[in-house]
Amino acid sequence: MIASDKACVPGDLIAISLYPQHEIAFRASWVLEQFLYHRWEDIVPSLPDFMVGYLIQKNGSCQRHFTKIMMYLTDSGSNTEIKALISEHQEQIIETTFDWLIDPQTPVAVKVNCMDILLYFGKEQAWIHDELLSQVQFLLKDGSAALQSRGKRILKKLK
């Protein structure tokens, strides 16, 4: 697996994931996500670059992997250094994540990950839970099975 190859560097993958050729960017994002599972300690120094990449990522296929990584980072088990980094970019992360959630062109897999990310931030800012509740209820009206499943789980946690 390429993620276990020590020559593979997370910072390079972040840069490649922003590449305009979607197939190349997608593959880089997928490998970057694999670092979470196989070489977590090697991705940590590149997290500031990841935060910047998250905010400017336009490729829906890459957003799926970026939101999975962000879900992991926002998990309550994240260490203090990571929480500080997230806090530093919090407003921009929230704005970007809401933008993806409400964009009709955003893939369902990205939308459901956005719900979890925003649920995390709602613990600190109550207005997020109110807005997330409204958005989830709206999305459930015509949502796919995956959206229905995650949306209902999120609604239970919000109530």
FENQUI-V85485 format. One record per helix or strand of 3 or more residues. SS is the DSSP state (H for helix, E for strand). FROM is the first residue (numbers start at 1). TO is the last residue. If there is no record, write none. Layout:
# FENQUI-V85485
ss = [SS SS]
from = [FROM FROM]
to = [TO TO]
This chain:
# FENQUI-V85485
ss = [H H H H H H H H H H]
from = [2 10 22 40 60 80 90 108 126 145]
to = [4 16 38 56 74 88 102 122 140 158]
